[in-house]
Amino acid sequence: MDLLLLTLGLIISLYILIKSSDVFIGSAEELGKWLSIPPFVIGVTIVALGTSLPELITSLIAVYQNSSEIVLGGVIGSNIANILLILGVASLFTNNMNISWNIFYSDLPIFFVSGGMLCFVVIAGNSTGASYVTVGESLLLLCGYAIYLWFFITDRQTTGGENPTEGKGKKKKGKASLSPKVPIFLGVGCLGIFLGAKYTVECVIKISEILEIAKDIIASSAVAIGTSLPELMVSIAAVRKKQFDIAFGNVAGSNVFNIFAVIGIPGLFAGGKLIVPASVLALGLPYLIFSYILFLVIMMDNKITRMEGAVLLLCYALFMGKLFNVM
């Protein structure tokens, strides 16, 4: 009975966490527009942050509750889910997911650089016997995200993120008033994110104790899938509208943010004691490398077919089976 209640509590906590993130991001977008922040800047900061906000807040709460092994487990599990599960499911809604821009010269370089940095941080730490993410490594990861943001914004400005001729000959409208609901929803969203993340972590800790399963394994599976639901919904909606670029960009951007920020920020709060769990070294990291290589091979022709999507889903099923030792 306790396990059933805790599982139900985990599902409810994840739901509150995700819905609160939606409310917070929607309100933040409205505030950004009211402050006249360029749309592409809102997109790369507020919207990109939004789909990964559950992972970030959950990781910070985990560090606060001395369960920092949840951080690496959650990030590795979430990134694997983004590639294998989300792209796999999204590909089932169309015959071919074709992308119109050359990702090998835009998102993919930083996508693979961030993955390489994660491998170095994890493997180098283990080779010294530390098995921790240090403060210096956390700062380096955050610098990587700052460079990513700088590149995206400057590249968009160079390539004309705003239409310079738009609005010529038209009278400039005065700034619309900000709805009083926006700050209220911002506050409600923040409170919901905090409470959802807090009880998610508490449920994970208690479930792991009852089942005698490591917290990082539950984080790599149930929590990773739960916190990846925003990316899944965005990708499915984009594919239904034939906006395949958004689906790919959502996955790539989320993985980059997870590595640079969701590890970097909690790493600073952990004071150099962000635990690298044994499951990450034995299974998570090798399988993440495999997922990246598989993604690269599939994307050589700038598309994912329905058959390739089914292969991605089979690979994710294999990961889950190995994670729980049922295969």
C-alpha positions as CSV (number, residue, x, y, z in Angstrom):
1,M,0.0,0.0,0.0
2,D,2.8,2.4,0.8
3,L,4.5,1.7,-2.5
4,L,1.2,2.3,-4.4
5,L,0.6,5.6,-2.6
6,L,4.2,6.7,-3.2
7,T,4.0,5.8,-6.9
8,L,0.7,7.7,-7.2
9,G,2.4,10.6,-5.4
10,L,5.3,10.5,-7.8
11,I,2.9,10.7,-10.8
12,I,1.0,13.6,-9.2
13,S,4.2,15.4,-8.3
14,L,5.6,15.1,-11.9
15,Y,2.3,16.3,-13.3
16,I,2.3,19.4,-11.0
17,L,5.9,20.0,-11.9
18,I,5.3,19.9,-15.6
19,K,2.0,21.9,-15.6
20,S,3.6,24.5,-13.3
21,S,6.5,24.8,-15.8
22,D,4.0,25.4,-18.6
23,V,2.3,28.2,-16.6
24,F,5.6,29.8,-15.6
25,I,7.0,29.8,-19.1
26,G,3.8,31.1,-20.7
27,S,3.7,34.0,-18.2
28,A,7.5,34.6,-18.7
29,E,6.9,34.8,-22.5
30,E,4.2,37.4,-22.0
31,L,6.5,39.4,-19.6
32,G,9.3,39.2,-22.2
33,K,7.1,40.5,-24.9
34,W,5.9,43.3,-22.7
35,L,9.5,44.2,-21.9
36,S,10.2,44.3,-25.7
37,I,12.7,41.5,-25.6
38,P,13.3,40.1,-29.2
39,P,11.2,37.0,-30.0
40,F,14.3,34.9,-30.9
41,V,16.0,35.8,-27.5
42,I,12.8,34.7,-25.7
43,G,12.9,31.5,-27.7
44,V,16.5,30.5,-26.9
45,T,16.3,31.5,-23.3
46,I,12.8,31.3,-21.8
47,V,11.2,28.7,-24.1
48,A,14.4,26.5,-24.2
49,L,14.7,26.8,-20.4
50,G,11.0,25.9,-20.1
51,T,11.1,22.3,-21.4
52,S,14.2,21.6,-19.2
53,L,13.0,23.4,-16.1
54,P,11.6,20.3,-14.4
55,E,15.1,18.6,-14.7
56,L,16.9,21.6,-13.3
57,I,14.6,22.2,-10.3
58,T,14.5,18.5,-9.5
59,S,18.3,18.4,-9.5
60,L,18.6,21.4,-7.2
61,I,16.1,19.9,-4.7
62,A,18.0,16.6,-4.9
63,V,21.3,18.3,-4.0
64,Y,19.6,20.2,-1.1
65,Q,18.3,16.8,0.2
66,N,21.7,15.2,0.0
67,S,20.7,12.9,-2.9
68,S,22.9,14.4,-5.6
69,E,23.3,11.0,-7.3
70,I,19.8,11.7,-8.7
71,V,21.3,14.6,-10.8
72,L,23.6,12.6,-13.1
73,G,21.1,9.7,-13.2
74,G,18.3,12.0,-14.2
75,V,20.4,13.9,-16.9
76,I,21.8,10.8,-18.5
77,G,18.4,9.1,-18.5
78,S,16.7,12.2,-19.8
79,N,19.2,12.7,-22.6
80,I,18.8,9.0,-23.7
81,A,15.0,9.4,-23.5
82,N,15.2,12.6,-25.7
83,I,17.1,10.8,-28.5
84,L,15.6,7.3,-28.4
85,L,12.1,7.7,-26.9
86,I,11.0,11.2,-28.0
87,L,12.4,11.0,-31.6
88,G,11.2,7.4,-31.8
89,V,7.6,8.2,-30.8
90,A,7.5,11.5,-32.8
91,S,8.6,9.6,-36.0
92,L,5.6,7.3,-35.7
93,F,3.3,10.3,-36.6
94,T,4.8,10.7,-40.1
95,N,6.4,8.7,-42.9
96,N,9.7,10.8,-42.8
97,M,10.9,13.5,-40.4
98,N,12.9,15.7,-42.9
99,I,14.8,18.7,-41.7
100,S,15.3,21.7,-43.9
101,W,18.5,23.2,-42.5
102,N,22.0,21.6,-42.3
103,I,22.2,20.5,-38.7
104,F,25.9,19.4,-39.2
105,Y,26.8,23.1,-39.3
106,S,24.5,24.5,-36.6
107,D,23.1,22.5,-33.7
108,L,25.0,19.2,-34.0
109,P,28.5,20.5,-33.3
110,I,27.6,21.9,-29.9
111,F,25.3,18.9,-29.3
112,F,28.3,16.5,-29.6
113,V,30.8,18.9,-27.9
114,S,28.5,19.0,-24.8
115,G,28.3,15.2,-24.9
116,G,32.0,14.9,-25.2
117,M,32.5,17.2,-22.2
118,L,30.1,15.1,-20.1
119,C,32.1,12.0,-20.9
120,F,35.3,13.7,-19.9
121,V,33.9,15.0,-16.7
122,V,32.5,11.6,-15.7
123,I,35.4,9.4,-16.9
124,A,38.2,11.8,-15.7
125,G,36.6,12.1,-12.2
126,N,36.4,8.3,-11.9
127,S,40.0,7.7,-13.0
128,T,41.2,9.7,-10.0
129,G,38.9,7.8,-7.7
130,A,36.8,10.8,-6.9
131,S,33.6,9.9,-8.8
132,Y,32.4,13.5,-8.2
133,V,31.7,16.5,-10.5
134,T,34.0,19.3,-9.1
135,V,33.2,23.0,-8.9
136,G,35.8,23.7,-11.6
137,E,34.1,21.3,-14.0
138,S,30.7,22.7,-13.1
139,L,31.9,26.2,-14.0
140,L,33.4,24.9,-17.3
141,L,30.0,23.4,-18.2
142,L,28.2,26.7,-17.4
143,C,30.8,28.5,-19.6
144,G,29.9,26.1,-22.4
145,Y,26.2,27.1,-22.1
146,A,27.1,30.8,-22.1
147,I,29.0,30.3,-25.3
148,Y,26.1,28.3,-26.8
149,L,23.7,31.2,-26.0
150,W,26.1,33.8,-27.4
151,F,26.6,31.8,-30.6
152,F,22.8,31.3,-31.1
153,I,21.9,34.9,-30.5
154,T,24.7,36.4,-32.6
155,D,24.1,33.9,-35.4
156,R,20.4,34.7,-35.5
157,Q,21.2,38.4,-35.6
158,T,23.6,37.9,-38.4
159,T,21.2,35.8,-40.4
160,G,18.3,38.2,-39.9
161,G,16.4,36.9,-36.9
162,E,14.2,40.0,-37.2
163,N,12.8,41.2,-40.4
164,P,14.3,44.7,-40.9
165,T,11.5,45.8,-43.3
166,E,8.7,44.6,-41.1
167,G,6.6,47.4,-39.8
168,K,7.9,50.0,-42.3
169,G,5.3,52.5,-43.2
170,K,3.2,51.5,-40.2
171,K,2.5,53.5,-37.1
172,K,4.2,52.0,-34.1
173,K,1.7,50.9,-31.6
174,G,2.2,51.8,-28.0
175,K,3.2,49.2,-25.5
176,A,0.2,47.1,-24.4
177,S,-0.5,47.0,-20.7
178,L,0.7,43.9,-18.8
179,S,-2.2,41.8,-17.6
180,P,-2.3,41.6,-13.8
181,K,-2.7,37.8,-14.2
182,V,0.9,37.5,-15.5
183,P,2.8,38.2,-12.2
184,I,0.2,36.0,-10.4
185,F,0.7,33.1,-12.8
186,L,4.5,33.6,-12.5
187,G,4.3,33.2,-8.7
188,V,1.9,30.3,-8.9
189,G,4.2,28.6,-11.5
190,C,7.2,29.1,-9.3
191,L,5.4,27.6,-6.2
192,G,4.1,24.7,-8.2
193,I,7.6,23.9,-9.7
194,F,9.2,24.0,-6.2
195,L,6.5,21.8,-4.6
196,G,6.4,19.4,-7.6
197,A,10.1,19.0,-7.6
198,K,10.4,18.7,-3.8
199,Y,7.8,15.8,-3.6
200,T,9.2,14.2,-6.7
201,V,12.6,13.8,-5.1
202,E,11.0,12.7,-1.8
203,C,8.9,10.0,-3.5
204,V,12.0,8.8,-5.5
205,I,14.0,8.5,-2.2
206,K,11.2,6.6,-0.4
207,I,10.4,4.3,-3.4
208,S,14.1,3.4,-3.7
209,E,14.3,2.5,0.0
210,I,11.2,0.3,-0.2
211,L,12.3,-1.5,-3.4
212,E,16.0,-1.5,-2.4
213,I,16.8,0.1,-5.8
214,A,19.4,2.8,-6.2
215,K,17.9,6.4,-6.4
216,D,19.9,7.1,-9.6
217,I,18.2,4.1,-11.3
218,I,14.7,5.4,-10.6
219,A,15.9,8.9,-11.6
220,S,17.3,7.4,-14.9
221,S,13.9,5.8,-15.7
222,A,10.7,7.1,-14.1
223,V,11.9,10.7,-13.3
224,A,13.8,11.0,-16.7
225,I,10.6,10.0,-18.6
226,G,8.4,12.2,-16.5
227,T,10.6,15.3,-16.8
228,S,11.0,14.6,-20.6
229,L,7.2,14.8,-21.2
230,P,7.3,18.5,-22.1
231,E,9.9,17.7,-24.9
232,L,7.7,14.8,-26.0
233,M,4.6,17.0,-26.3
234,V,6.4,19.7,-28.1
235,S,8.0,17.3,-30.6
236,I,4.7,15.5,-31.3
237,A,2.9,18.8,-31.9
238,A,5.7,20.0,-34.2
239,V,5.6,16.7,-36.2
240,R,1.9,16.9,-36.6
241,K,2.3,20.4,-38.1
242,K,5.2,19.1,-40.3
243,Q,7.5,21.5,-38.4
244,F,10.3,18.9,-38.2
245,D,13.0,21.4,-37.6
246,I,11.4,22.3,-34.2
247,A,11.2,18.7,-33.2
248,F,15.0,18.2,-33.8
249,G,16.0,21.5,-32.4
250,N,13.9,20.8,-29.2
251,V,15.8,17.6,-28.6
252,A,19.2,19.0,-29.4
253,G,18.7,22.1,-27.3
254,S,17.3,20.2,-24.4
255,N,20.3,17.8,-24.3
256,V,22.7,20.7,-24.5
257,F,20.9,22.5,-21.6
258,N,20.8,19.3,-19.5
259,I,24.5,18.8,-19.7
260,F,25.7,22.3,-19.4
261,A,23.1,23.8,-16.9
262,V,21.3,20.9,-15.2
263,I,24.7,19.5,-14.2
264,G,26.6,22.8,-13.9
265,I,24.3,24.7,-11.6
266,P,23.6,21.9,-9.1
267,G,27.3,21.1,-9.3
268,L,28.1,24.5,-7.9
269,F,25.5,24.1,-5.1
270,A,26.9,20.7,-4.3
271,G,30.3,22.3,-3.6
272,G,32.3,19.8,-5.7
273,K,30.5,16.8,-4.3
274,L,28.0,16.0,-7.1
275,I,28.0,12.2,-7.0
276,V,28.7,10.2,-10.2
277,P,26.6,7.0,-9.5
278,A,27.9,3.5,-10.4
279,S,25.0,2.9,-12.7
280,V,26.1,6.0,-14.8
281,L,29.6,4.6,-15.2
282,A,28.5,1.0,-15.9
283,L,25.5,1.6,-18.1
284,G,24.2,5.1,-18.4
285,L,27.3,6.8,-20.0
286,P,28.1,3.9,-22.4
287,Y,24.5,3.8,-23.6
288,L,24.4,7.6,-24.0
289,I,27.5,7.4,-26.2
290,F,25.8,4.6,-28.2
291,S,22.6,6.8,-28.5
292,Y,24.7,9.8,-29.8
293,I,26.5,7.6,-32.4
294,L,23.1,6.0,-33.5
295,F,21.6,9.5,-33.8
296,L,24.6,10.6,-36.0
297,V,24.3,7.6,-38.3
298,I,20.5,8.0,-38.7
299,M,20.9,11.8,-39.3
300,M,23.4,11.4,-42.1
301,D,20.6,11.9,-44.7
302,N,18.9,14.7,-42.6
303,K,15.8,12.7,-41.9
304,I,14.4,9.9,-39.7
305,T,12.1,7.4,-41.2
306,R,9.3,5.5,-39.4
307,M,11.4,2.4,-39.5
308,E,14.4,4.1,-38.0
309,G,12.1,5.6,-35.3
310,A,11.0,2.0,-34.4
311,V,14.7,1.1,-34.1
312,L,15.2,4.0,-31.7
313,L,12.3,2.7,-29.5
314,L,13.6,-0.8,-29.5
315,C,17.0,0.6,-28.3
316,Y,15.2,2.5,-25.5
317,A,13.4,-0.7,-24.4
318,L,16.8,-2.4,-24.3
319,F,18.2,0.4,-22.1
320,M,15.2,0.1,-19.7
321,G,15.6,-3.7,-19.6
322,K,19.3,-3.5,-18.8
323,L,18.7,-0.7,-16.2
324,F,16.4,-3.0,-14.2
325,N,18.3,-6.2,-15.0
326,V,15.4,-7.9,-16.7
327,M,17.3,-8.5,-20.0
